[in-house]
Amino acid sequence: MLINFLPGPIRGVIASLLMGLNILAVSLPIFFFSLLKLIIPVPPWRRFCTVILNNLVSLWTFVNGFLWAPRPKHIEWRLAATDGLDLKSWYLVTSNHQSWSDIFIVQGVLNRRIPQLKFFLKQELIWIPIIGLCWWALDFPFMQRYSRSYLKKHPEKLGKDLETTRRACAKCNDQPTSLFNFMEGTRFTPEKHRQQRSPYTHLLKPKVAGTGLVCDVMGEKLKTMVDITINYHGQTPTFWDFACGRIKQTSIIIESVPIPEELLGRDYATDSNFRKKLIRWVNSRWAIKDALLDETGET
């Protein structure tokens, strides 16, 4: 792209403006079809609207990637057994988490390789004007979580959050879906790493509750986890770094990992044996990711 050859700050301004225009260009048709999906509750029509909406998001992702993509020499790609990825299957997707830019990278590298990514969102976010409707129309699963203090005062709500999550995930059974979850739950920082006393060198401890619910609800349809490991080599980029083309050497490793059959279709809330097996499996994957970060030269 021509702006790649401009000075960093000038490129940053132009790229930021173009990204803003990209958002504006796609927002109106997304809202329009989201509204149509809401007011016409006919299943075939809603499925048609969903296809249109997913294609709009795919276009938005493609344009974003075209604007901020670093020069190829700055990225080391490693694809492990990804030939079987397609748009007609269900996937669990995860990645290590260091920066907001992780989301853009994951969306960019998987765009049009697997179904559009769906993120877990808090139930309250559905009431955000316009955006909440679009998230609903795109079939993002909304989760209801109660604090321990709230459950002490309202014990009748115990387990209701799991029921809400199950219903949200069940919507994804109708058509191929990719459910995305940062298993670390928060961005990695040295301070959080020390506080957790994480057994991993470059990662926080993974949380398995969300993964367990996905394996529970999606059952046999979910056979593969797409595991992405991102290494910025000690210099995590900001939005401005992306816009200015200041991304230095970055390693991106994409692995297609079969999910053991014994972890599918089991009740996460009540089956303690299942939870133990899931924790062991996720921890083994995290040990592999930690080794990959060592191998690619994490500093």
N, C-alpha and C positions, 0 to 999 in steps of 0.2 A: 504494500500500500504506500502511496506517495508520502503521506505524513510521517512514515517511518524514518525518512531522511531529514526531517526538520529537527531543529534544536528541541531538547526535552520539554522545556516549559511551554513552547509554542504548540508542540504536538499534544501536550496535556490539555491545553485549553480547547483545541480543536476536537480532540477525541471526547472530552467531557461534553461538549456541546452536541456532538453527533450522537452520543449515547442518550442524552436527554431527548433529542429529536426521535430517536428510535423508540424510547418509552412512550412518547406522545403519539407516535404513529400507530403503535400496536394497542395502546390503551383503549381507544374508542371502539374498535371492532371487538375487542375482548369483552368490554362492558356490554356492548350491544347484544352479542350472542349469549352472554351470561344472563341478561335480562330476559331474552327470549326463552332460554332454558327454564328459567324460574316460572314464567307466567303460562307456559304451555307444558303441563305435566303429562305429556304423552311419551312413554318410554322410547319408541323409535326416534321421535324428534329429539329427545334429550341425548340419545346416543349420537345422533348426527351433530348436534351442537358441540358435544364433547370432542368429537373428531376435529371439527373446525378450530376449537379453542386450543387443542393440543398442537395443531399445525401452526397456529399463530405464535404460541410460545416457542416452538421450534425455530420459527423464522427469527423471532426476537433474539434467541440464544445464538443463532448463526451470525447475525449482524454484530452482536456484541463481541463475539470471538474474533470476527474479522477486524474489529476496531482496535482491540487491545492485544491481540496475539503477538507474542514476542517472536523475534526471528528464529527460524528452526534450529540454528546452531546453538541456541541457548537452552534447548530442551533435550533431555535424554529420555526417550520413550522406551518402555519395556512392556510388551504385551505378553502375558502368560496365559495360554489356553483360552483365548478370547474368540476363536473362530465360530463358536457355537452361539454367540450373542445375536439376538434378532429382535424384531419389533412385535413378535407374536407370543412372547413368553412373559412370565411374571418374575421379578427380581427383587431381592433385598440388596440395597446399595449402602456401603459405608466408606468412610475415609477418616484418616487422622485429621485433627482440627487445630489449625494454628492461626488462621486469619479469615476475615470475611471473604477474601479472594478465593478460598477453598471452594466455595459454592460455585463461583463463576467457572473455575477450572473443571470441577466435576461435571457441571452442566455442559461445558464446551466439549470435553473429551468423549462424553457419552451421547451427545445430541445425534439423533437419527440412527444410533446403533442399537438402542433399547427404547422401550416406551418412555414417555416423558416422566421425569422425576416428580414424585409427590412427597411433600414434607409434612411431618407432624406439626400441627399448630395448636396453640391453646384455644379452648372453646370460646373464650371471651373475644378473640380476634375476629370472629365471624360478624360481629356487630360494627366493625370499622366500616364507615360509609364507602360504598363502591368496591373497595379492595376486598372486603369480606365476602361480598357477593361473588366476585371473580374467583376467589379461592374456593368457595363452595362449588361454583360451576365447574372448576377444574378438578373437582373431586379430591381436594386435599383433605386428609383425615384430621378432624378436630378432636382434641383430647380434653377431657374434664378431669382435673386433678384437685384433690382436697388435701389441705395441710393436716398434720397430725393434731394440731390444736383444734381445728374445725371438726375433725372426726370425733374428738373427745366430747365435744358439745353436741354433735349430731351423729351418734353411732348408727342411726338408720341409713346413713349415706355410705357406710362401709361397703366397698365392692362396686358401688355405682360408677366410679370412675373407670373401672375395668369394663363394665358393660357398655359404657359410652364409647370407649376405644374400640371394642369389638364391633359395634355397629358401624363405626366410622371406617374401619378396615374392611368390613364386609362389602361396602360399596365398591371396593376395588376388585371384587370377585367377578364382576360382570364383563370386564375386558382387561387385556394385558396391562400390567401396571408395574412401575418401579418405585418401591417405597424406600425413601432415603432416610438414614438415621446416623448422625454423628454419635457413635457409641461412647465417646469420652464425655459427651454432654456439655462441654464447655471448651473454650480455646486453651491450648497448652501454653503455660507460662512457667518459668523456673520456680516462681513462688508457689503456684498451685501444685507443682510436682513435689516440692518439699513438704507442703502441708499434707498431701495425700500419702507421702512415703511410698510412692509408686514403685513397684518392683521392676518397672521398665525404664530404660535409660532415656528414651526420647518421647515417651507417651504417658498420658494419664491413665488411670485405671478405667477399663471399659464398664459401662452400665448395660445390663442385659435385659431389663424389664421391657423396653420397647421392642427389642428383637424377639423376645419370648412371645409377646402378644401377636406380632406379625406371623411368626411360625405357627402359633395357635390358630389364628383366624384363617390364614391363607391356605393352610393345610398342604395337600399334595400338589396344588398348582404351583407352589413356590419350591423350586428345586435348586436354585443357584443364587449365590451371593457374589456380587461384584465388589471386590475389595480393592480400594485405591489407596496407594501410599504416595504422599507428596513430600518431597524434600526440597526446601528452598535454600539449602546449604547455609543455614545460619542467618539469612537476611530475608525475613518475612516481608513481602511487599505490601505497601498500603495502596489505597485506590489511586493516589497521585502517582505512585511508582508505576502502576499499570498503565495509566493514561499517558505518562511521559515515556513509556517504553524502557523503563529502567530495570526490567526484570533480568536478573543475572542467571547464572547456571541453575536450572531447576530439573529435578528428576521426578518423573511421573510413572509409577508402576501400576498397571491394571491387571488384576488377577480374577479369573472366573473360577469360583470355588464351589464345588458341589456341597449342598447342605445335607448332612446325614439324615436319612429317612426317619431315624428314631427321634429326631427333633421337630418333626412336622405333625401338626394336628393334635398336639398335646395341650392340656389345660395348664397354662403357666401359673394361674392363681392357686391351684389346689395340688398340683403334682410336684412334690418336692424333689423326687428322683429326676424328673425332667429338668427342673431348674438347675440341679447340680451338674447334669450332663451338658446343659447349655453353657453354663459358666466355664466348665472345663474346655469346651470347644472354642468359645470366644477367647479365652485366655491363651489358648494355643495359637490362634490366629494373631493375637496381639504380640506374642513372642516372635512370630515370623515377621511381622511388620517392624518390630524393633530391630531385628537383625538386618532387614532390608535397608533401614535408615543408616545403620552402621556401614553396610556394604556400599551404599551410594555416597558416603562421605559426609554424614551429618556433622556439623561443627557448632 
